[in-house]
Amino acid sequence: MGEGICLPNLLIDRLPDTVLVGGREYSVRTDFRVFILFELLWQDPDMEPAEKIRRSLLLCYPEVPGDYGPAVEGLLWFYKCGRQESRRKQEAASRRGAEKVYSFDHDAGYIYAAFLSQYGVDLQDIEYLHWWKFRALFNALSDQTEFVKIMGYRSIDISDDMSGSQKAFYKRMKRIHALPLPKEEEEMQEAIEVALMNGGDLTGILDKGGGID
């Protein structure tokens, strides 16, 4: 899958376990844990882009494609569950500086508890769950779970039409549940796009980072 392939329907289609790179299908490790690690890797502010790329390829591909640029783009397509956003939408989100409302690292306990209470799914015990299935369940978590309430606190816009007590409450919740992420951290997709500059030729930086062996 990838490279312009139509988005599979979760209800009727078999979910992908490959991405298309240079006209050839390459297997991808599809378990949700792999792509949680993929996201955390790209959010690491202390790691150089070349090292992020090298580790991403080794993490997600049993056999790493030789064409590194399209290979990383394929992983991004898979990570986004096949969704394609227009350039205009991406630029608008970048201008807004989309606020982070969750972290798979910082919120691990809340996410675990939410899946267990709402779905009866123990993310510790389950042997395998396709990343796209995990994301569908993640996106549908109820606002009755503590995790979704916390995301709401982080994202709420404290406005002038709120009462003084409401403002004080939401400010306190934002402070209590603030994510410990550096303000200068770039969005993951932006970081990947920077790493894929110059026509996607990653040979130089991969060699600089020690290659993929």
C-alpha positions in Angstrom: 0.0 0.0 0.0 1.0 3.6 -0.3 2.0 5.8 -3.3 -1.5 7.0 -4.0 -3.4 3.7 -3.2 -7.0 4.2 -2.1 -7.6 4.2 1.6 -8.9 0.8 2.7 -12.3 0.6 4.4 -11.8 -0.7 8.0 -15.2 -2.4 7.8 -14.8 -4.4 4.5 -11.1 -4.4 3.5 -8.2 -6.3 4.8 -5.8 -3.9 6.5 -2.4 -3.3 4.8 0.7 -5.0 6.0 2.9 -3.6 3.2 3.8 -0.3 1.7 4.7 0.3 -1.9 8.3 1.6 -2.5 9.6 2.0 -6.0 6.9 -0.2 -7.5 7.6 -3.1 -5.0 5.7 -4.0 -1.9 7.7 -4.2 1.3 6.4 -5.7 4.5 5.9 -3.5 7.5 5.7 -4.4 11.2 2.1 -3.5 11.8 1.7 -3.9 15.6 0.5 -0.8 17.4 3.6 -0.8 19.7 5.9 -0.4 16.7 4.2 2.8 15.6 3.9 4.2 19.0 7.7 3.9 19.2 7.8 5.5 15.7 5.9 8.5 16.9 8.0 8.8 20.1 11.2 8.5 18.1 10.2 11.5 15.9 9.3 13.5 18.9 12.7 13.2 20.5 14.2 16.7 20.4 17.7 15.4 21.2 18.0 13.1 18.2 19.4 14.1 14.8 17.1 13.7 11.8 19.5 11.2 10.2 19.4 9.0 13.3 15.6 9.2 13.4 15.4 8.1 9.8 17.9 5.2 10.4 16.0 4.0 13.4 12.6 4.3 11.8 13.7 2.2 8.9 15.1 -0.5 11.1 12.1 -0.4 13.5 9.4 -0.7 10.9 10.8 -2.7 8.0 11.8 -6.4 8.3 13.7 -5.7 5.0 14.7 -2.1 4.6 14.1 -0.7 1.0 17.2 0.7 -0.7 15.3 3.8 -1.8 15.3 5.6 1.6 13.2 8.6 0.8 10.1 6.8 -0.5 10.6 4.2 2.2 10.2 6.9 4.9 7.3 8.4 3.0 5.7 5.0 3.0 6.1 4.8 6.8 4.5 8.2 7.2 1.6 7.1 5.0 1.1 4.0 7.2 1.5 5.9 10.4 -1.3 8.3 9.3 -3.5 5.3 8.5 -3.5 6.2 4.8 -4.9 9.7 5.3 -3.8 12.3 2.8 -3.9 15.9 3.7 -3.8 18.7 1.2 -0.8 21.1 1.2 -3.2 23.9 2.1 -4.5 22.0 5.2 -0.9 21.2 6.3 0.2 24.8 6.0 -2.9 26.0 7.9 -2.1 23.6 10.7 1.5 24.7 10.8 0.4 28.4 11.1 -1.9 27.5 13.9 1.0 25.7 15.7 -1.3 22.8 16.6 -1.2 22.2 20.4 -0.2 18.8 21.5 -2.9 17.2 23.6 -1.5 13.8 24.3 1.8 11.9 24.7 2.1 8.1 24.3 5.0 8.4 26.9 3.5 10.8 29.5 -0.1 9.5 29.2 0.7 5.8 29.0 -1.2 5.0 32.2 -4.3 7.0 31.2 -4.4 5.4 27.7 -4.0 1.9 29.2 -6.8 2.5 31.7 -9.0 4.0 29.0 -8.7 1.0 26.7 -9.3 -1.4 29.6 -12.3 0.4 31.0 -14.0 1.2 27.6 -13.1 -1.8 25.5 -11.9 -4.4 28.0 -8.6 -4.5 26.0 -5.6 -5.0 28.2 -2.8 -3.4 26.1 -0.2 -5.2 28.3 -1.6 -8.6 27.6 -2.8 -8.4 24.0 -0.2 -10.1 21.8 -1.0 -8.1 18.6 -3.2 -5.2 17.5 -2.9 -3.7 14.1 -1.9 0.0 14.3 -4.9 1.1 12.2 -7.3 -0.7 14.6 -5.5 0.8 17.6 -5.9 4.3 16.1 -9.6 3.7 15.4 -10.2 2.7 19.0 -8.0 5.5 20.3 -9.8 8.1 18.3 -13.2 6.8 19.5 -12.4 6.9 23.2 -15.3 8.3 25.2 -15.2 11.7 27.0 -16.1 9.7 30.1 -12.6 8.4 30.3 -10.0 10.4 32.3 -7.7 10.4 29.4 -10.1 12.2 27.1 -11.1 14.6 29.8 -7.4 15.5 30.2 -7.0 16.1 26.5 -10.0 18.4 26.7 -8.3 20.4 29.5 -5.1 20.8 27.4 -6.9 21.9 24.3 -9.7 24.2 25.8 -9.5 27.8 24.9 -10.0 29.9 28.0 -12.1 32.8 26.8 -13.4 36.1 28.2 -17.0 34.8 28.3 -16.1 32.3 31.0 -16.8 33.0 34.6 -13.9 33.7 37.0 -14.3 30.3 38.6 -14.3 28.6 35.2 -11.1 30.4 34.1 -9.4 29.5 37.4 -10.4 25.8 37.1 -9.3 25.4 33.5 -6.0 27.2 34.1 -5.4 24.9 37.0 -6.2 21.8 34.9 -3.9 23.0 32.1 -1.1 23.5 34.6 -1.6 20.1 36.3 -1.9 18.2 33.1 0.6 20.1 31.0 2.8 17.9 28.8 6.6 18.1 29.6 7.6 18.7 25.9 10.0 21.4 24.8 8.2 24.4 23.2 10.6 24.4 20.3 9.8 20.8 19.3 8.6 20.7 15.7 5.7 18.6 14.6 6.7 15.1 13.5 5.5 15.5 9.9 7.4 18.8 9.5 10.6 17.1 10.8 10.1 14.3 8.3 9.6 16.7 5.5 12.8 18.5 6.4 14.6 15.2 6.4 13.2 14.5 3.0 14.3 17.7 1.4 16.3 17.8 -1.9 14.1 15.4 -3.7 14.2 12.8 -1.0 17.8 11.9 -1.4 18.8 10.6 2.0 21.9 8.7 1.0 24.3 11.3 2.4 22.7 11.8 5.8 22.1 8.0 6.2 25.8 7.4 5.5 26.7 10.2 8.0 24.5 8.5 10.6 26.2 5.2 10.1 23.9 3.7 7.5 21.2 1.1 8.3 23.3 -1.9 9.2 
